[in-house]
Amino acid sequence: MQNWIQAGDTISLTAPYARTSGQGALVGRIFGVAADDVANGAVGQFVMKGVVDLAKDASTFTDGSLVYWDNTAKVATSTVGSNKIIGVALMVQPDGTSALGALTGDATVRLVIRGITVLA
């Protein structure tokens, strides 16, 4: 195909704020997870789809529940409001044990990210 550019699992984006590897960022309506450390305003590689653990607020999640991005606190949340959908919670690890995110005190939530936020 002559117009093929790339698969799109990881893309280059200009970071709207400094991110370390593994932290999420909302760039317009695109959500990605920094593959490496990237400075504010610098171009970096962001993972667009897959299963990741992200820092979260005190929210609790169940399998398949929607996960939103709080762009003020820079964490995953279950709070809708003005926050953008970034994926769905995945509460079971590949070995069948429970993943983090179901409890208020869990620091992270495991989720399947979807990359592009199309809803307002």
Backbone as numpy.savetxt, mean C-alpha at the origin, in Angstrom:
# Nx Ny Nz CAx CAy CAz Cx Cy Cz
4.45 -6.65 -29.77 3.60 -5.47 -29.77 4.49 -4.24 -29.77
4.27 -3.34 -30.66 5.13 -2.17 -30.83 4.99 -1.12 -29.74
3.87 -1.05 -29.09 3.66 -0.01 -28.07 3.87 -0.52 -26.64
4.42 -1.72 -26.45 4.69 -2.30 -25.13 5.77 -1.50 -24.42
5.54 -1.15 -23.16 6.52 -0.41 -22.37 7.09 -1.29 -21.27
6.25 -1.83 -20.39 6.70 -2.68 -19.29 5.50 -3.38 -18.68
5.77 -4.36 -17.82 4.68 -5.13 -17.18 3.86 -4.26 -16.23
4.49 -3.37 -15.50 3.77 -2.47 -14.61 3.67 -2.92 -13.18
4.29 -4.03 -12.83 4.29 -4.47 -11.43 5.07 -3.49 -10.55
6.12 -2.91 -11.11 6.92 -1.88 -10.46 7.10 -0.77 -11.48
6.84 0.48 -11.04 6.96 1.61 -11.96 7.75 2.74 -11.31
8.22 3.65 -12.13 8.92 4.84 -11.65 7.91 5.93 -11.34
8.02 6.53 -10.15 7.16 7.63 -9.74 8.00 8.67 -9.02
7.55 9.90 -9.06 8.18 10.96 -8.27 7.56 10.95 -6.89
8.39 10.72 -5.88 7.90 10.61 -4.51 7.34 11.95 -4.01
6.11 11.96 -3.49 5.52 13.19 -2.98 6.04 13.54 -1.59
6.73 12.61 -0.96 7.36 12.78 0.35 8.40 11.67 0.48
9.36 11.85 1.36 10.43 10.85 1.53 9.85 9.52 1.98
10.35 8.43 1.42 9.90 7.08 1.76 11.13 6.19 1.92
11.06 5.28 2.86 12.08 4.24 2.95 11.50 2.98 2.33
12.37 2.06 1.99 11.94 0.82 1.36 10.83 0.16 2.19
9.72 -0.17 1.51 8.61 -0.82 2.18 7.51 0.12 2.66
7.71 1.42 2.54 6.66 2.37 2.94 5.80 2.74 1.73
4.53 2.97 1.99 3.60 3.32 0.94 3.62 4.80 0.62
3.11 5.12 -0.57 2.98 6.52 -0.99 1.82 6.65 -1.96
1.09 7.73 -1.82 0.00 8.05 -2.73 0.46 9.17 -3.64
0.52 8.88 -4.93 0.96 9.85 -5.94 -0.24 10.11 -6.84
-0.94 11.20 -6.58 -2.19 11.43 -7.30 -3.18 10.33 -6.94
-3.57 9.53 -7.92 -4.46 8.40 -7.68 -3.73 7.07 -7.79
-2.41 7.12 -7.76 -1.60 5.90 -7.82 -1.03 5.62 -6.44
-1.23 4.39 -5.96 -0.63 3.98 -4.70 0.43 2.94 -5.00
1.61 3.11 -4.39 2.67 2.14 -4.55 3.48 2.04 -3.28
4.30 1.00 -3.20 5.17 0.78 -2.05 6.61 0.94 -2.54
7.36 1.81 -1.86 8.73 2.09 -2.27 9.58 0.82 -2.27
10.23 0.55 -3.40 11.11 -0.61 -3.50 12.44 -0.34 -2.80
12.86 0.91 -2.78 14.10 1.36 -2.15 13.82 2.68 -1.46
14.78 3.19 -0.73 14.63 4.52 -0.13 14.56 5.55 -1.25
13.68 6.53 -1.09 13.54 7.58 -2.10 13.26 8.91 -1.39
13.96 9.94 -1.79 13.81 11.27 -1.19 12.58 11.98 -1.74
12.07 12.94 -0.99 10.96 13.77 -1.43 11.32 14.43 -2.76
10.48 14.26 -3.76 10.69 14.87 -5.06 11.60 14.09 -5.99
12.18 12.99 -5.51 13.05 12.17 -6.34 12.24 11.07 -7.02
12.75 10.59 -8.13 12.11 9.48 -8.82 12.60 8.18 -8.21
11.66 7.30 -7.91 12.00 6.00 -7.33 11.13 4.92 -7.91
11.45 3.69 -7.57 10.68 2.53 -8.02 9.63 2.18 -6.97
8.38 2.03 -7.40 7.27 1.72 -6.51 6.57 0.46 -7.00
6.37 -0.48 -6.07 5.67 -1.73 -6.36 4.18 -1.42 -6.43
3.55 -1.89 -7.49 2.15 -1.57 -7.74 1.17 -2.68 -7.38
1.65 -3.90 -7.36 0.73 -4.99 -7.01 1.49 -6.10 -6.34
0.76 -6.83 -5.49 1.35 -7.93 -4.74 0.84 -7.92 -3.31
1.46 -8.72 -2.48 1.08 -8.83 -1.07 2.19 -8.20 -0.24
1.82 -7.23 0.60 2.79 -6.50 1.42 2.26 -6.32 2.84
3.16 -6.06 3.76 2.80 -5.65 5.12 3.06 -4.16 5.20
2.06 -3.39 5.62 2.20 -1.94 5.76 1.88 -1.51 7.18
2.55 -0.46 7.62 2.24 0.14 8.91 0.77 0.57 8.90
0.11 0.41 10.07 -1.31 0.76 10.15 -1.59 1.52 11.43
-2.76 2.13 11.48 -3.22 2.78 12.70 -3.84 1.72 13.62
-4.70 2.09 14.53 -5.30 1.15 15.48 -6.44 0.32 14.87
-6.69 0.48 13.59 -7.75 -0.28 12.92 -7.53 -1.78 13.04
-8.64 -2.52 12.97 -8.58 -3.98 12.90 -9.16 -4.42 11.56
-8.66 -5.54 11.06 -9.06 -6.02 9.74 -9.43 -7.49 9.79
-10.25 -7.92 8.84 -10.57 -9.32 8.62 -10.26 -9.64 7.17
-10.16 -10.91 6.84 -9.89 -11.31 5.45 -10.82 -10.60 4.48
-10.25 -9.98 3.49 -11.03 -9.35 2.44 -11.58 -7.98 2.75
-11.36 -7.47 3.97 -11.87 -6.13 4.26 -11.04 -5.09 3.52
-11.69 -4.00 3.15 -11.00 -2.94 2.41 -9.98 -2.24 3.30
-8.84 -1.92 2.70 -7.78 -1.18 3.38 -7.63 0.15 2.66
-7.57 1.22 3.43 -7.47 2.57 2.90 -6.12 3.17 3.29
-5.72 4.24 2.59 -4.48 4.94 2.89 -4.80 6.28 3.52
-4.29 6.49 4.73 -4.39 7.78 5.41 -3.16 8.58 4.99
-3.34 9.49 4.05 -2.20 10.22 3.49 -1.67 11.30 4.42
-2.38 11.59 5.51 -1.87 12.53 6.51 -0.93 11.81 7.46
-1.38 10.67 8.00 -0.55 9.89 8.93 0.40 8.95 8.21
0.18 8.74 6.91 1.01 7.85 6.07 0.97 6.40 6.56
-0.25 5.92 6.87 -0.47 4.54 7.33 -1.74 3.97 6.71
-1.84 2.65 6.75 -3.06 1.96 6.34 -4.11 2.13 7.43
-5.37 2.14 7.02 -6.48 2.34 7.96 -7.74 1.67 7.42
-8.71 1.46 8.31 -10.03 0.98 7.88 -11.01 2.14 7.75
-10.56 3.34 8.08 -11.41 4.53 8.04 -11.59 5.00 6.60
-12.83 5.16 6.18 -13.12 5.57 4.81 -12.87 7.06 4.65
-13.80 7.92 5.06 -13.64 9.38 4.96 -13.04 9.81 3.63
-11.98 10.61 3.69 -11.31 11.08 2.48 -10.15 10.16 2.09
-9.99 9.06 2.82 -8.89 8.13 2.53 -9.18 7.32 1.27
-8.12 6.89 0.59 -8.24 6.17 -0.68 -8.07 4.66 -0.48
-8.86 3.87 -1.19 -8.73 2.41 -1.16 -7.39 2.02 -1.78
-6.64 1.18 -1.07 -5.35 0.72 -1.61 -5.31 -0.81 -1.78
-6.27 -1.51 -1.25 -6.28 -2.96 -1.40 -7.22 -3.63 -0.43
-7.01 -4.94 -0.24 -7.83 -5.72 0.67 -6.93 -6.50 1.64
-7.42 -6.63 2.87 -6.66 -7.31 3.91 -6.56 -8.81 3.61
-5.42 -9.38 3.98 -5.16 -10.80 3.82 -4.66 -11.30 5.16
-5.53 -11.96 5.91 -5.22 -12.31 7.29 -4.63 -13.71 7.48
-4.32 -14.40 6.37 -3.72 -15.73 6.47 -2.41 -15.74 5.70
-1.36 -16.22 6.34 -0.06 -16.34 5.68 -0.05 -17.59 4.80
0.91 -17.69 3.88 0.97 -18.86 3.00 1.03 -20.20 3.75
1.61 -20.21 4.95 1.69 -21.46 5.71 0.42 -21.76 6.51
-0.61 -20.90 6.40 -1.88 -21.12 7.07 -2.00 -20.45 8.43
-0.93 -19.86 8.93 -1.00 -19.16 10.21 -1.55 -17.75 10.01
-1.98 -17.14 11.09 -2.57 -15.81 11.01 -1.53 -14.73 10.71
-1.91 -13.78 9.87 -1.07 -12.62 9.57 -1.46 -11.49 10.52
-0.57 -10.52 10.65 -0.85 -9.36 11.51 -1.90 -8.45 10.88
-2.61 -7.73 11.74 -3.58 -6.76 11.27 -4.95 -6.92 11.89
-5.21 -8.06 12.51 -6.53 -8.31 13.08 -6.72 -7.64 14.44
-5.63 -7.30 15.10 -5.71 -6.72 16.44 -5.35 -5.24 16.44
-5.95 -4.50 17.36 -5.67 -3.07 17.49 -4.18 -2.81 17.69
-3.51 -3.64 18.47 -2.09 -3.44 18.77 -1.13 -3.89 17.70
-1.61 -4.55 16.64 -0.71 -4.95 15.56 -0.17 -3.72 14.85
1.13 -3.69 14.62 1.77 -2.52 13.99 1.55 -2.48 12.48
1.27 -3.65 11.89 1.12 -3.72 10.43 -0.14 -4.48 10.06
-0.50 -4.36 8.79 -1.57 -5.16 8.21 -1.02 -5.75 6.91
-1.34 -7.02 6.67 -0.98 -7.67 5.41 -2.12 -7.43 4.43
-1.76 -6.99 3.24 -2.79 -6.72 2.25 -2.33 -6.99 0.85
-3.30 -7.18 -0.02 -3.05 -7.28 -1.46 -3.25 -5.87 -1.99
-2.15 -5.28 -2.52 -2.27 -3.92 -3.05 -2.74 -3.97 -4.49
-3.42 -2.92 -4.89 -3.99 -2.87 -6.23 -3.40 -1.78 -7.09
-2.58 -0.90 -6.52 -1.83 0.06 -7.31 -2.54 1.34 -7.69
-3.68 1.26 -8.34 -4.34 2.48 -8.80 -5.63 2.69 -8.02
-5.77 3.85 -7.46 -6.98 4.23 -6.73 -7.86 4.99 -7.70
-8.98 4.42 -8.09 -9.84 5.05 -9.09 -11.02 5.77 -8.48
-11.32 5.50 -7.22 -12.46 6.16 -6.58 -12.01 7.43 -5.88
-12.88 8.40 -5.81 -12.56 9.66 -5.14 -12.46 9.46 -3.65
